[in-house]
Amino acid sequence: MQVHPLRKLFAIFLIAGCAQLARAGGMESLESFVKTVKSGRAEFSQVVTAPARPGQSARSKTSTGTFEFLRPNRFKFLYQKPFEQSIVADGQTLWLYDVDLNQVTARKQAQLLASTPAALIAAAPDLHALQADFNLRDAPDKDGLQWVVASPKAKDGQLQSVRVGFKPGDGGSQLAVLEILDSFGQRSVLTFSQFEVNAALPADAFVFKPPAGADVIRQ
């Protein structure tokens, strides 16, 4: 039986429309996350893989710790294993504390965060702010997650791209994975667990004071 050309054309548009709806999942999850999740805490594991050198296999190292954030512009990564390290953004200053070296590095936060992974998950106040610094697009669903690919518009940084994975659920999408690729080919994958949405965080949760005796470097 011959299919009428108009019916065939309609079917093509319908299939294309369904495909667009399927691909919209990641962007919708990102927009919902930025709009509705104003604070949170989670545990994380991070696997950093350096590119393979000639004659050698790729090398990886794993770290674990906790993560907290308060939108906009406040977050804290506390690395616990294998080495203790703190990264704290208090809204004005980004602090990096290396326990083994007993060294603190302080940098002005406004100059650093716009085109970083932290902006995607914790710092940006809304999706419009993200789109000012990133090209955002949906990626196919994988491993039960909805994905967004973010590429910084500024080409002079060290960040090449970020993939953000969200786990859909009845209570809204939950941040699950952050995959970061830098301009040197190093890949960092952060996997979040025990995520607490809109956690009640104390006012001083993001206050950092350099430990007594620590070497403080201000940049």
Phi, psi and omega in degrees: 000132182278134180273132179298136183306321181293322178293321178296317180296319179298319180297321179298315179295323180295314179297317180297320179295319178297321179296320179296320178297319180296321182284345183284350186303313184296313180296320178296321179294318179297314180298317179296319181297313181293324184283322190253337181262102184266343177205165179183164173216151182199165167264155180215155167236143184231126177246118179253124182241119177278148179298147181292140175266160180306125179081003180231155175273162180296145181251139181231151173222145185243136176232156176224157179177201180235157184223135175223150175208155175222112184284139356263155163075015175232127177203166182208122171253122176247104178279131184250320180225145358279347180230143179279130179204144180236137171235114186231128173249117185260007182105337179237320186232141173259119183254135174236120182240119176259113186294315183299320180276347185053048185230136179241131174246128181240128180226151179294125188294322185299333183277353192243327199271340191307313185249042181242163176302329179299326178297323182293321189253344187219327192268320187294138180283334181200174183294325180300319179296321178296319183291343176287334184246342183232147162272120185247138177210153176288150172236158181300147175301143180205138178057033179076011182243154173260134191240147171233138174254128179241127177240126181296138178288327176286128185261006184258007180266183181265355182268127178267309179198161177225135172249127181246125180251131179243141177263114181289148179200172182296328180270013182108169182283142182243135177298128184238316187217144173231118179247121186243129176240121180265175186289350178264003180087006177279134182246132178236125181242117177255126178247125185259145178217165180052043185285125178252112185278138179050049179293145177279098183260138180294157185299330183264015184297334185245020174272128179240130175239122180304133179299150178301132178089352181286145176281118184254123179247122180253128183242000000 
